């Protein structure tokens, strides 16, 4: 690839990546609730980072650079969605979201079932601690 094409490729990828990362920052400030902000924080940020990493790998072609780029993309692609998922679940369970913005709430039934199971388990533990259920008073001679 000629130097002019390489520089044009680099400039294009960097500008697009900067736009995506900037959009992620603006979305964090402008969106109204946690779930919307998570979307803004993960999607464009990962794509922006991906463009920068691909640009570096293509500009400096070597086995070490490509291996490092693949590792960066893999681990970033693995950790960002998982952490966003966990933050989203915590926000949902803690009621830190605007329910009027939800189109469908597919998690409500699963959360209510999990809460019921959890309360039954804690009731059984409380009964066992207070001596209810199996009295546990077996005398030995």
Helices and strands as residue ranges (DSSP letters): H 3-30, H 34-59, H 63-93, G 99-101, H 108-130
